[in-house]
Amino acid sequence: MSAIRRLMHIVNPSVNALLRKPGSNLLNQNFLSNNQSLPSLTSFLGLKTLSPVSRAAKAFPKTPSHQSTVVDTSVDDERTIEEVISKVNSQIENKSHGRLFAIIQLANRQWKITPEDVVVVEGHWPPNVGDSIRLEKVLLVGSSDFTLVGMPLLRPDLVNIQATVVEKRLSHTKTNFKKKRRKQYQRINFYRYQHTMIRINSITLSAVNEKKDLEGVDGRVF
């Protein structure tokens, strides 16, 4: 057992044993030969510390060279936009775009409509039966090949949606039942609310001339 302890002491000396060595020999062997400063405790223990300059370099790495290159593609983008607008205008002029669809805002709701659709508006709505109306709050118009998106609405001169009020009636009877247990409270109410049905007659588009930053809000009160 004593032999094992003696072997471990030789292989793995402790810090105290390292500090008990003569200081002159350590300084001559390790530090004074390299013209360095006096050793610190971290040097004795074999630890490594980073200088403030190296720590700052690790915290803020240099910007890679490939990120500093900027390619101006504005000319190519403008050319692509002009080509797309010309193709859309040609389809609108020849009426080869096919069946159109639109997203409109009506009675605080959004609807996806196509020609000959019937939209049921719930609640009170002022137009009477037989009135022809134009739906101006158009958010989007599209076909199978292109889509025009408003910011937030499309211009009134770009899209024209015509509709007709075909019927105004009441909904089917609905039941509102309330009951509180052990309170002798029970109520049954029946109610009906108004329905207004409008038919979408047509969706027509005009040529796309220019691109604006904000569309569809000139002269409108929301």
VEXDREN-2710 file (C-alpha; in Angstrom, 1 decimal):
% VEXDREN-2710
k/r/px/py/pz
1/MET/0.0/0.0/0.0
2/SER/2.9/2.4/0.8
3/ALA/4.4/1.6/-2.5
4/ILE/1.2/2.6/-4.4
5/ARG/1.0/5.9/-2.5
6/ARG/4.7/6.6/-3.3
7/LEU/4.1/6.0/-7.0
8/MET/1.0/8.3/-7.1
9/HIS/3.0/11.0/-5.4
10/ILE/5.7/10.8/-8.1
11/VAL/3.2/10.7/-11.0
12/ASN/0.8/13.4/-9.9
13/PRO/2.4/16.0/-7.6
14/SER/0.1/18.3/-5.7
15/VAL/0.1/22.1/-5.9
16/ASN/1.7/22.3/-2.4
17/ALA/4.6/20.2/-3.6
18/LEU/5.0/22.4/-6.7
19/LEU/5.0/25.5/-4.5
20/ARG/7.6/24.0/-2.1
21/LYS/10.2/23.9/-4.8
22/PRO/12.9/26.6/-4.7
23/GLY/11.7/29.8/-6.3
24/SER/15.1/30.6/-7.8
25/ASN/15.1/27.4/-9.8
26/LEU/11.6/27.9/-11.1
27/LEU/12.3/31.5/-12.1
28/ASN/15.6/30.5/-13.9
29/GLN/14.1/27.5/-15.7
30/ASN/10.7/28.9/-16.8
31/PHE/10.4/32.7/-16.8
32/LEU/13.7/34.5/-16.5
33/SER/15.2/32.7/-19.5
34/ASN/12.3/34.1/-21.7
35/ASN/12.6/37.7/-20.2
36/GLN/9.0/37.5/-18.9
37/SER/7.5/38.9/-15.7
38/LEU/7.2/37.2/-12.4
39/PRO/4.9/34.1/-12.4
40/SER/1.4/34.3/-11.1
41/LEU/-0.8/31.7/-9.5
42/THR/-2.4/30.8/-12.8
43/SER/1.0/30.2/-14.3
44/PHE/1.8/27.8/-11.5
45/LEU/-1.5/25.9/-11.8
46/GLY/-1.2/25.7/-15.6
47/LEU/-4.3/27.9/-16.3
48/LYS/-4.6/30.2/-19.4
49/THR/-6.1/33.6/-19.3
50/LEU/-7.0/35.9/-22.3
51/SER/-5.9/39.5/-22.5
52/PRO/-8.5/42.3/-22.8
53/VAL/-7.6/42.8/-26.5
54/SER/-8.1/39.1/-27.4
55/ARG/-11.4/39.0/-25.4
56/ALA/-12.7/42.0/-27.3
57/ALA/-11.7/40.5/-30.6
58/LYS/-13.6/37.3/-29.8
59/ALA/-16.7/39.3/-28.7
60/PHE/-16.7/41.5/-31.9
61/PRO/-15.5/39.4/-34.8
62/LYS/-14.5/41.0/-38.1
63/THR/-17.1/41.3/-40.8
64/PRO/-16.6/38.7/-43.5
65/SER/-15.5/40.1/-46.9
66/HIS/-18.4/38.5/-48.8
67/GLN/-20.9/40.6/-46.7
68/SER/-19.5/43.9/-47.8
69/THR/-20.3/43.5/-51.5
70/VAL/-23.6/45.0/-52.6
71/VAL/-25.1/44.4/-56.0
72/ASP/-27.5/47.0/-57.5
73/THR/-30.4/45.2/-59.2
74/SER/-32.7/48.2/-59.5
75/VAL/-32.3/48.3/-63.3
76/ASP/-33.1/44.6/-63.7
77/ASP/-36.1/44.9/-61.3
78/GLU/-37.6/47.8/-63.3
79/ARG/-37.2/45.9/-66.5
80/THR/-38.9/42.9/-65.0
81/ILE/-41.8/45.0/-63.7
82/GLU/-42.3/46.7/-67.1
83/GLU/-42.5/43.3/-68.8
84/VAL/-45.0/42.0/-66.3
85/ILE/-47.2/45.1/-66.6
86/SER/-47.1/44.9/-70.4
87/LYS/-48.2/41.2/-70.3
88/VAL/-51.1/42.0/-67.9
89/ASN/-52.2/45.0/-70.0
90/SER/-52.2/42.8/-73.2
91/GLN/-54.5/40.3/-71.5
92/ILE/-56.8/43.0/-70.2
93/GLU/-57.0/44.6/-73.6
94/ASN/-57.7/41.3/-75.4
95/LYS/-59.9/40.0/-72.6
96/SER/-58.0/36.7/-72.5
97/HIS/-57.6/36.7/-68.8
98/GLY/-60.6/34.4/-68.3
99/ARG/-62.8/34.4/-65.2
100/LEU/-61.9/37.0/-62.7
101/PHE/-62.3/36.9/-58.9
102/ALA/-62.0/39.6/-56.3
103/ILE/-61.7/40.2/-52.5
104/ILE/-64.1/43.0/-51.4
105/GLN/-65.0/44.5/-48.0
106/LEU/-68.7/44.7/-47.5
107/ALA/-70.6/45.3/-44.2
108/ASN/-67.4/44.9/-42.1
109/ARG/-66.6/41.6/-43.7
110/GLN/-64.4/40.4/-46.5
111/TRP/-65.8/38.3/-49.3
112/LYS/-64.3/36.4/-52.2
113/ILE/-66.6/36.9/-55.2
114/THR/-66.8/36.0/-58.9
115/PRO/-69.4/37.1/-61.5
116/GLU/-72.9/35.7/-61.0
117/ASP/-72.3/35.0/-57.3
118/VAL/-75.0/35.8/-54.7
119/VAL/-73.8/37.4/-51.4
120/VAL/-76.0/37.3/-48.3
121/VAL/-75.4/40.3/-46.1
122/GLU/-76.6/39.8/-42.5
123/GLY/-78.2/42.6/-40.5
124/HIS/-79.7/45.9/-41.6
125/TRP/-78.4/47.3/-44.9
126/PRO/-79.9/50.5/-46.5
127/PRO/-80.1/49.5/-50.3
128/ASN/-83.6/48.5/-51.5
129/VAL/-84.6/45.7/-53.9
130/GLY/-83.7/46.5/-57.5
131/ASP/-80.9/49.0/-56.7
132/SER/-77.8/48.8/-58.8
133/ILE/-74.6/49.4/-56.7
134/ARG/-70.9/49.6/-57.3
135/LEU/-68.6/47.9/-54.8
136/GLU/-65.6/50.2/-54.4
137/LYS/-63.7/48.7/-51.4
138/VAL/-61.7/46.1/-53.5
139/LEU/-58.7/44.6/-51.9
140/LEU/-57.6/42.2/-54.6
141/VAL/-58.4/41.2/-58.1
142/GLY/-57.0/38.2/-59.9
143/SER/-57.2/35.6/-62.6
144/SER/-55.4/32.4/-63.4
145/ASP/-52.3/34.2/-64.6
146/PHE/-52.0/37.4/-62.5
147/THR/-53.2/39.1/-59.3
148/LEU/-53.5/42.8/-58.5
149/VAL/-53.2/43.6/-54.8
150/GLY/-54.2/46.9/-53.4
151/MET/-52.3/48.9/-50.8
152/PRO/-54.7/48.8/-49.0
153/LEU/-57.4/49.2/-51.8
154/LEU/-57.2/49.2/-55.5
155/ARG/-57.8/52.4/-57.3
156/PRO/-61.5/53.0/-58.4
157/ASP/-60.3/53.6/-62.0
158/LEU/-58.6/50.3/-62.1
159/VAL/-61.4/47.9/-61.2
160/ASN/-65.2/48.2/-61.5
161/ILE/-67.6/45.7/-59.8
162/GLN/-71.3/46.1/-60.4
163/ALA/-74.0/44.4/-58.3
164/THR/-77.8/44.4/-57.9
165/VAL/-79.9/43.9/-54.8
166/VAL/-82.2/41.0/-55.6
167/GLU/-84.0/40.3/-52.3
168/LYS/-84.5/41.5/-48.7
169/ARG/-86.1/39.2/-46.2
170/LEU/-85.9/37.8/-42.7
171/SER/-83.8/34.8/-41.7
172/HIS/-85.2/31.6/-40.3
173/THR/-86.4/31.6/-36.7
174/LYS/-83.7/31.1/-34.2
175/THR/-84.1/30.1/-30.5
176/ASN/-82.3/31.6/-27.6
177/PHE/-82.8/29.4/-24.5
178/LYS/-81.6/30.5/-21.0
179/LYS/-81.9/28.5/-17.7
180/LYS/-80.4/28.7/-14.3
181/ARG/-80.5/25.6/-12.2
182/ARG/-82.2/25.7/-8.8
183/LYS/-83.1/29.3/-9.4
184/GLN/-86.6/28.9/-11.0
185/TYR/-85.3/30.9/-14.0
186/GLN/-86.0/29.8/-17.5
187/ARG/-86.5/32.0/-20.7
188/ILE/-87.1/31.1/-24.3
189/ASN/-86.7/33.8/-26.9
190/PHE/-87.3/33.6/-30.7
191/TYR/-85.8/36.1/-33.1
192/ARG/-85.2/36.7/-36.8
193/TYR/-82.8/39.2/-38.4
194/GLN/-82.7/40.8/-41.8
195/HIS/-81.0/39.3/-44.8
196/THR/-80.0/41.3/-48.0
197/MET/-79.0/39.3/-51.1
198/ILE/-77.0/40.9/-53.8
199/ARG/-75.9/39.4/-57.1
200/ILE/-72.5/40.2/-58.6
201/ASN/-73.1/41.3/-62.2
202/SER/-69.6/41.9/-63.6
203/ILE/-66.0/42.5/-62.7
204/THR/-64.1/44.6/-65.2
205/LEU/-60.5/45.8/-65.3
206/SER/-58.7/48.7/-67.0
207/ALA/-55.1/49.0/-68.0
208/VAL/-52.4/49.2/-65.4
209/ASN/-50.6/52.4/-66.1
210/GLU/-48.4/53.3/-63.1
211/LYS/-47.4/52.0/-59.6
212/LYS/-48.3/54.1/-56.6
213/ASP/-47.0/53.9/-53.0
214/LEU/-50.6/54.2/-51.6
215/GLU/-53.7/53.3/-53.5
216/GLY/-57.4/53.7/-53.1
217/VAL/-57.7/56.2/-50.3
218/ASP/-58.0/59.5/-52.2
219/GLY/-61.2/61.3/-51.4
220/ARG/-62.7/58.5/-49.2
221/VAL/-64.0/58.5/-45.7
222/PHE/-63.7/55.2/-43.7
END
